[in-house]
């Protein structure tokens, strides 16, 4: 490791409102710790308690294998008999994002949508602007291009995500398009 390598640097204390993950804890760098341990570490750094509510939120997030927003997570918690305020859900989501346990997938008209990434391989998203369908995909070639770009520009990447907005195959057929929309192509218009 070089001195400029973030993994070789000591962890810096984050400001209380910082959303930058501690690179040594971030799951993309090796999953050395369990999600429970990672969250406990973040909470201890901020002098916060690991409450039953936060534990329940973490458990529900880790068992949810679909994209979710704060409201749908709150509803799911209530369906499972967990009584927690929306404010606690929002604050805990911010902590889980900081810890690298979840990531924001996209920001829709109803706010941020998340997915848990602990134990999952990196992938990108195609988002249909007509029906809202999200298609996950991975591409070794895209990753190689990004890595080459970082090397070329002497840039150390910590994380990234790619969102491609357009029309899914089903919506293209429903709209009479073979190769995508004819009007407003690429503009996000319906």
Secondary structure, DSSP 8 states (H G I E B T S, - for coil): --TT-GGGS------TT-----TTT-GGG---S-HHHHHHHHHHHTT----HHHHHHHHHHHH--S-EEHHHHHHHHHHTT----HHHHHHHHHHHHHHTSEEEEEEETTEEEEEE-TT----EEEEETTT--EEEE--HHHHHHHHHHHHHTT--------EEEE--HHHHHHTT-SSS-SSSTTTT--
